[in-house]
Each structure stands twice: as C-alpha cells, then as structure tokens.
Amino acid sequence: MPNWREILDEIKQTVSEARAAASAASDIVRRKYLQQLFEYTGRNVIAYYSGWLSKPGIAGSEINDEDKNGFMMTIHGMDRSKGLDLILHTPGGDIASTQSIVDYLRQMFAHDIRAIVPQIAMSAGTMLACSCREIVMAKHSNLGPIDPQLRGVPAAGVKREFDRACREVREDPTKLPIWREIIGQYRPTFLSQCENAIDWSNDFVREQLQQVMFDGTENATAKAVTIVEKLSDFSGTKTHSRHFHVQECKQIGLSICLLEENPQGV
C-alpha cells in the first residue's frame, strides 16, 4: 500500500504522462485504487470524503442533505448483493442528514455495510461508522465524540453548566447575580433544544449499534449502551475534537478490523 508521498508522486507522473490537469490526474489515480479495492474485496466501494483538513472552513464540507443526491447517483446501477464498503473522511455534520443517509443506505444494502476510516471520521462521521456492521481502521485512524453541537456550542456542556448553576445557587444564593448574567444569554427553549439533541444523538447511535453491529450477539443492548456512554461523555472527552484512536475504539467495544493485520490492505 503506497503512502501519501508516493500517491502525490504518482499524481505528478500522471500529469506529465497523460498531459492532464492536476484535478484530472487526481481522479485517474483515485479511480485506479478504488477499482483495485473493489477487485480485491468484491464489494461495492464509495469514497465519501471532503477536503476539510486541507481547506478548513470551506462551505459544504460537512455532512448535509445534498450528499444524499450524490449517494443516489453513485448507487444507481450497483449490484447491491455485493454489499458496500464506505470510505469515510469527514468532520461530521447535521444529525438529521446523517440519519437520513443511513436510512437510505440501509434500504439499499441492508446490514451489509462496512466503514473504512483511513484517517478521521468525527462527530456525525462517527455516527455513520457506528451504523455499519464493522469499522476498518489503521493505527493512525480516529473516530470522535458524538455529543451534538448547536451552532458550535456543545449541547452537553450547556446542560452541564446549567446544572452547575442550579447547584451552586442552591448552596450559595449570593452567586445568583453571576449565573443570571450567564444563563440570561440563553435563547428561549435553548436548554430544551440541547437536551433533545443529546437524546436524539444517543438514541440514534445506540439503536444502530444494537440493530447492525451487534445484531444477533449476546448482550447487544448493554454493549451499545456502554459505547454510547463513552462516545458521548462530555466530561470525559473534554472537547468535541477529542480523537479516539484504534485501540481505544476496540476497548470501548466497537467491532474494529485493524487494517495492518491484512497485508493486502482490507
């Protein structure tokens, strides 16, 4: 398996030999390796990724409803009996869009979907990975916390802060003016929105783990609950950008296939 430098060199060579633009050369090389993966596994392959690391802040790099159109066009004509390997590289995105995409993929391929995370699948990307029967990761791959963010604000952090305010004011009423200034900045129903988002995220991932990854296994519900608790623990993860490495993903109970254990790749 080539490394990133070798891939770049191959793209440059393709530009020179084919007299193609860099974007066209990149596509030629990308299709070559996707074809090789398909020939090796015999499974359909979709690379679902964005340039969010090389172009931070670029619009549309997150998971959104537009992406389903791409999935529909790509899947059209596929032999769905071959299952699907879904290559994920994403910062995450909208949970409603993620749930809708998962529902569509499930209708197309049932439970025969495997996630491949070559580097990072964060937030809703982790939710998507947890909706698959297995996650292929390398030693450098990462998943991330699934605690929802509302306009960039951690929902679990808001709820935790509100609970702290209530506790401290009960213990020391002189702190009321301080907390009034902080809590007063909340929009109407904001706290309820945070609580609903947390429940929605946790329920969705728990159901996917139960129904797909641990379908038919003993203690499926208990396993799913434990994993969701670890992935959504705002107090433990400290930040939404926390990276869960492959060994930690294994330890919390996810079904992980280590890429390096297969000399051919997958």
N, C-alpha and C positions, 0 to 999 in steps of 0.2 A: 504494500500500500504506500503510495507516494506521500511525502509531506507537503506542506503548503508552499515551500520554496520550489520544490520540484514541479508542482502544479503551475506556479507562475512561470517557470521556465518553459513548460510545455505550451502555455498560452502564447508566450512570446515567440516560440518557434512556429506555432500555428499561424500567427500573424505574418511572420516572414514567409513561410512556405505557401500559404494559401492566399497571401496578399489580402487578408481580411482585416476589417476593423477590430479593435480590441474587444468590443462587445460581442461581435460575431464569433471571434476566436474563443472567447469565454464560453459561449453557448455550445460550440463544437466540442470543446473539452468536457463540459458538464454533461452533455448528452452521451458522450463516449463512456463515462464512468457510470452513469445511471443505467445504460444498456448492459454494461458488464455486471452490475449488481443484479439486474433482472435475470440475466443468463445464468448467474451463479445460484440464485435462490429460487428462480422460477416463479417469483411473486411480483405482482404489480408494484411499482415504485413511484411515489410522488415526493418531490423535494419541496417542502413548504418553509420558506425562509425569507428574511428581509435583510437589508444592509444596515441594520440599526446600530451595529458596532462601528462600522467604517464611516457612517453618516448619521451621527447622533442627532436626534431631534427632527429627522426627516418625516414629513407628514405621510400617513398611511402605512407606516412600518409595523403598526400594531395589528392584532387580530381584530377584524371587523367584518361586517355583513357583506362587504364587497368580495371578500375572499371566497364565499360560498359559490359565487359565479365561476371563479377560477377552478374550484373543485369539480363543479358540474361539467365544465367543458373538458377538463382533463380525464374525468372518469368515463365520460361518454364513449362507448365502444370498447371499454375494457372487458376482459374476461373476468368477471367478479369471483368466479370459483377459485381463482389463483390467490385470493386474499390481497392484503395491502401492507406494504412497508412504507411508513410515513416518516420521512426525514424531517426533523424539527430543529429550527434555529430561530428563536423568536423571543422578544422581550415580554410577550403576553399581550393582553388587550381586554376587550369587553367580554364579560362573562356570558351575557346573553348571546352574543355572536358565537362564542366558543361552544356553548350548549347546543346551539342550532347546527353548527358544523358537525359536532359529534353525533347528533341525531341523524343527520343526513348520511354520514359515513357508516353509521350502524345499519341503516336501511340498505346501503349498497353492499356492505361486506360482512354484515352480522358481527360476530365476535372475532373474526379473523383479521385483526389489525394489529400490527406491531409498530411501536415507535422506535426510531433510531435518532439518538441525540448525539451528533458529532462534537458539539461543544456546549451550547447553552439553550435550555428551554425554560424560561422563567414564568412565574405567575400563572396566567391562563394557559401558557405553553405547558407548564407542569400539569395543569388540569387535563389538558388534551392528552398528554403522555399517560396519565393515570387512567384514562378511558380506554387504553389499549390492553391487550392480554399480556404483553411483555414489553419491557423497555430495554433497548440495546444502548449501552453506554461504554465509553472508553475511560481510561484512567484520568483523563483531563476533562471529562464531561461533567455538567452540572444541571441540577434542577433547582427550583427556588420555592420560597414560601407561597402559599395560596391565599394568604389573608388579603381581602379586597381593598382597593384604594378608591376613594371617592374624590375625584378632581385632584388627585395627587396626595390626598390625606389618608393615612391608614385608618380604616374603619375600626379595627380592634384597638388602635391607640386612642381614638376618640372615646370609645366606650370605657376603656381603662382609666382615662383621665377623668371622665365624669364620675365613675365610681369612686375614684380617689377624692374628688371634690366633695362628694356627699359624705364620705367617711371623715375627712378632716374637718368639715364644718360641724358635724355632729360632735366631734371630740373637742373642737375649739372654735366656737362661734365667731371669734374675732377675725378668723380667716375668710369670713363670708364676703367682705368687700373685694378681696383679691380674686376669689373664684368667680364672683359676679361679673367682673370685667372679662374674665376668660370665657366663661360659659355664655355670657351675653353676646359673644361673637358668632355663636352657632345660628345657622338659619333655622327657621321653623321646620320641624319634622326631621332635622338633620340627624339627630341621635337615633331616631327610629329607622331612618334610611341605612345608617351604619349597622344597626342590629340585623336588619333584614338582609343586607348584603353578606354579612358574616354567615348567617344561617343558610342562605342560598348557596354560597360557595362551598361550605362544609357538607351540606346535604348532597349537592351535585357530585362532588368527588367521592364521598362515601358510597353513594348509590352505584357509581361507575365501577369502583373497586369491587364491590360486592357482586355486581352482575356480570362483570367481564374478567378482570384479572384473577379473582378468587372464586369464580363461578364453579360450583361443584366441590370446592375444597372445604375441609373441616374448619370450623370457627371463622368463616368468611366475614361475618359481621364484626367480630371482635378485632380481626386483623385490619379491616377497613377503618374502624373507629380509631385504633391506635395510630395508623398512618396519618389520618386527617388531623388528629391532635398534634402530631409532631410538625406537620407541614403548615399548620395554621396558628401555631403557638407564638404569638407576637412577643410575649415576654421572653421566650427562649431564643427566638431568631434575632431579636433586637431591631432588625431592619428588613424592609421588603427586598432589598438587594442581596440578602444572605444567599450564599451558594452552598447547596448540598452536594457534596462530592459522592462518587460512586459507592464507596464503602459505607458512607452514612446512609445512602439510599437503600442499600442492602440491609443495614442494621435496623432500620425502621420497618422493614418488612416488604418493601416493594419487590416485585418479580423482575430482577435485573439480569441481563445477559452481558457479560464483560466482553467487549469487542476483541481485546488482546488474547483471549482464550481460544479464538478461532484464527489460525494462521492465514486463512483466506480472507478474513475481514468480518463476515457475518454468517 
